[in-house]
Amino acid sequence: MDRCGRPGESSSEEDLELYLTKLCSDVTLYSPKEGFFNHYMEQIDAQVSQDFLDKFGQLKSDEDRLLKTWGVKPIHTLKVQSFYRQKSREVSECRREEGNKAFQEKKNGQALVLYSQAVVRAPHDEGKSLALALANRSAVLYHMDEYHLCLTDIDLAIQAGYPPNLMYKVLDRRGQCQLQLGQYNSALLAFTAAAHALATSGLDKKKLESWKKDLSIKIHSCQGKTDAGDPAPSKTTSAILFQGSSKVLPNASSALTLNTSKDEGRYLVARGPIPAGQVLIAERPYSAVLMDDKCGSHCIHCYHRLVAPVPCPWCSGVAFCSPRCRDLALATYHRWECKFLDLLKGSGVSLNCYLALRVITQHGLPYFKKLQHRLNQPAIMPSASCRQNPNDYLSFYHLVALEESRSPRDFFQRSLLATFLLKVLQRANFFGKWDDEAGPPDKALTEDEVLVGRLILRHLQLIQFNAHELSGMAFASGKINFKKTKSVFLGLAVYPTISYCNHSCFPAVTRYFEGDKMVIVSLRPLQAGDVVAENYGPIFTHHPRQERQRKLLSRYWFRCNCEACRGDWPVYNNMVNKRVIQCHTCKSPLPQPAHNQSHVTCKECGNSTNIVQADKTLHQANKLYVAACQHMDEGHREEAISSFTSFVDIVSGLVVPPFRELHLSMQALRLLIASRGTIHTPGIPAPDASSTKQ
Ligand SMILES: C[S@@+](CC[C@H](N)C(=O)[O-])C[C@H]1O[C@@H](n2cnc3c(N)ncnc32)[C@H](O)[C@@H]1O
């Protein structure tokens, strides 16, 4: 090992594993390169003795760890104060002017961006800049045929105090939108209100007459017409669970159940046969956070891409896709986090830490005080007699945290982070009004603060192993090409039911996203008792066994013993084009048949398999493979999925893996299924789920 603990050439595999584990653990807490938290951590590290750490390692509860850390004087040198992107009337007005210029030049896309910046930066309690920015944006939205968004902006502009003398304009625009949407009764009301508003317009006589005439024609055109049904745009299509919902795991298919073992913990298995391509779990996150660099482009509440951002009334750092998302966020987590977002960002703490905090802020203090007596209940193990509620905090709280395997240093680092996040909550008045004058920063913690602090510490441990990436898909080139897709990382989330999926380097399932909902789909056929395994990153076709095992051990703290690891299966590039037929009874590999031999006897179970028939079926299946590849090349997603899943189902029943075409098909399925999710490439329409070959 060198002075920084990095293993040298002569280091043992064990040293390397220890080093990698520490590195992986650190990045689940903070960035080693950015922000002030790493310097702070180094300073504290230098001030605590080995003896302190040894004693720290003997502490038995998160509460003890939190209190011990709070007692370390130097931790209170860190100054926590609100730091966030503030509103600016000057910036807002400047962007609005630029937006006006772009709009006059018919550059609608550019105008929309500039007006949106004007909206997000405008103060809510001072002047008219917000109302004017919203009203101007509504005009460009109308020209872009975004009638629903235009109507929202008009409502928001009026709520923000749009000037009465200009009111006729937005009321007229509201009527125009409603006319386009076939809402004739509402349009009639809007045009009538616009006509009344002319009285306070201050327009000269000529303009007034012209407006009156125009509005009267519009009113007349709406009279006597019946409203068309409202074709409100729907954001999601819903995935349907295979064989309906499970009674014990409501977000999972009834074809799944939960098993447990000493070495593998809890894990999902199939209860009976499941073909490839079936939806097995569809789950909204228990909690989720958006990545920093997506805050300007995605709704922080529902993760949809923003077209016309609805602002936060207090900060300019985040935005929402709708007033509904805004109100839900403001009523819960954002009211506590809003004024500390830039502090958290500047600290360099990881997204895991935001998530640990979010679980607290989304519920608020009274919720935790009320449930604290339940925290000592044993871990939930859904069974016939005990149904899991994935929205219950305890389903989150009891996710695996591997506290028994943690080093004292790891516990101390996480405790330091918990105290930092606790200080943020204190300053955000989460525990009641914070008063700098009333006491020093190291003032003894109250009962409520201890409760929340120890929960944050627990979150920091369990999120390490249970957080999922929340992502969308984008086509890398400017057109639909399933082979050139890339995953767009949007944030981090916890899905309690999906967290019960253990890992395999030869995974049984893949995933896609509908907004923030994760949908898990079978990639290959499963039989009763088969593990419904996800892949945590290293897949056998791309990464050799040693690399996979190192990654999994250092990141997830287990030694993988999946079929691919046990059999040391080759990566794609080393896979020979050989197929081994399986026994039709026990699935064991059959010996190669002699020339002209039609039946082969299994050495394991003694049953005979018709090898000629198996060859014939494989030959037929190959046609499906060719058709699937063609569908994929032509951009027919659902047809390609259907052909690939049929191929995988047939081949999995005949050939022993690894088998090159099987794995190529599964890789293609992963891409195709992922692209069912949110498509983030601007200008490219999502491929239609019901597309048919033209
Ligand atoms: C998301 S959790 C999976 C559910 C977990 N087994 C439980 O009991 O809640 C991830 C953790 O499960 C364990 N795990 C996952 N896959 C495993 C496997 N194939 N073998 C052994 N342990 C595994 C590891 O401890 C890992 O950190």
The ligand as a Tripos MOL2 file, in Angstrom:
@<TRIPOS>MOLECULE
LIG
   27    29     1     0     0
SMALL
NO_CHARGES

@<TRIPOS>ATOM
      1 C1        -31.1400   -4.1710   -2.9810 C.3       1 LIG1
      2 S1        -30.6610   -5.2580   -1.7190 S.3       1 LIG1
      3 C2        -31.4320   -6.7440   -2.2120 C.3       1 LIG1
      4 C3        -32.3540   -7.2800   -1.1440 C.3       1 LIG1
      5 C4        -31.6210   -7.8380    0.0450 C.3       1 LIG1
      6 N1        -31.1610   -9.1790   -0.2130 N.3       1 LIG1
      7 C5        -32.5000   -7.8130    1.3100 C.2       1 LIG1
      8 O1        -32.4100   -8.7360    2.0970 O.co2     1 LIG1
      9 O2        -33.2260   -6.8250    1.5170 O.co2     1 LIG1
     10 C6        -28.9780   -5.4400   -2.1170 C.3       1 LIG1
     11 C7        -28.1970   -6.2650   -1.1210 C.3       1 LIG1
     12 O3        -28.6630   -7.5940   -1.1690 O.3       1 LIG1
     13 C8        -27.5640   -8.5090   -1.0960 C.3       1 LIG1
     14 N2        -27.4830   -9.2500   -2.3740 N.ar      1 LIG1
     15 C9        -27.9660   -8.8800   -3.5740 C.ar      1 LIG1
     16 N3        -27.7410   -9.8200   -4.4990 N.ar      1 LIG1
     17 C10       -27.1030  -10.8070   -3.8940 C.ar      1 LIG1
     18 C11       -26.5960  -12.0510   -4.3330 C.ar      1 LIG1
     19 N4        -26.7080  -12.4490   -5.5920 N.pl3     1 LIG1
     20 N5        -25.9890  -12.8320   -3.4190 N.ar      1 LIG1
     21 C12       -25.8580  -12.4580   -2.1230 C.ar      1 LIG1
     22 N6        -26.3150  -11.2770   -1.6470 N.ar      1 LIG1
     23 C13       -26.9370  -10.4640   -2.5170 C.ar      1 LIG1
     24 C14       -26.3300   -7.6690   -0.8680 C.3       1 LIG1
     25 O4        -26.1330   -7.5480    0.5070 O.3       1 LIG1
     26 C15       -26.7250   -6.3340   -1.4410 C.3       1 LIG1
     27 O5        -26.0130   -5.2620   -0.8740 O.3       1 LIG1
@<TRIPOS>BOND
     1     1     2 1
     2     2     3 1
     3     2    10 1
     4     3     4 1
     5     4     5 1
     6     5     6 1
     7     5     7 1
     8     7     8 2
     9     7     9 1
    10    10    11 1
    11    11    12 1
    12    11    26 1
    13    12    13 1
    14    13    14 1
    15    13    24 1
    16    14    15 ar
    17    14    23 ar
    18    15    16 ar
    19    16    17 ar
    20    17    18 ar
    21    17    23 ar
    22    18    19 1
    23    18    20 ar
    24    20    21 ar
    25    21    22 ar
    26    22    23 ar
    27    24    25 1
    28    24    26 1
    29    26    27 1
@<TRIPOS>SUBSTRUCTURE
     1 LIG1         1 GROUP 0 **** ****
